[in-house]
Amino acid sequence: MTPVAPGLAAERTALAWRRTVLALAVGSLAAGRVLQPALGGGAWPVAVVGVVVGLGVLLAAGRRAAAIVRALSTRGDLAAGPAAGLLAALAVVAVLVGVVGLVVVVRLAVDGR
């Protein structure tokens, strides 16, 4: 059995975060397009906020990946590696976006659109 380079898992994780950010950005822009009839001009600032959050996640994921690689190269393990704050922050943002979406849908249903 050949040994696996320890940095490969960190690289796969970084690529997964990039895909997550791409999905967040595309979803935000699609939401801006779909919500424009309901929110008018307020839909695009919401979409821009989603893209900005995505860029923030991308930067945080890059820093986290660098910290993981640094921990693996200096200590050889992740005993004191970076915490899971990035995942928690993304989960909070996802819940907030879901709540806002629910409020918009209920508002549209009540208005009869």
Secondary structure as GFF3:
##gff-version 3
##sequence-region A 1 113
A	DSSP	alpha_helix	7	39	.	.	.	ID=ss1
A	DSSP	three_ten_helix	40	42	.	.	.	ID=ss2
A	DSSP	alpha_helix	43	74	.	.	.	ID=ss3
A	DSSP	alpha_helix	85	111	.	.	.	ID=ss4
###
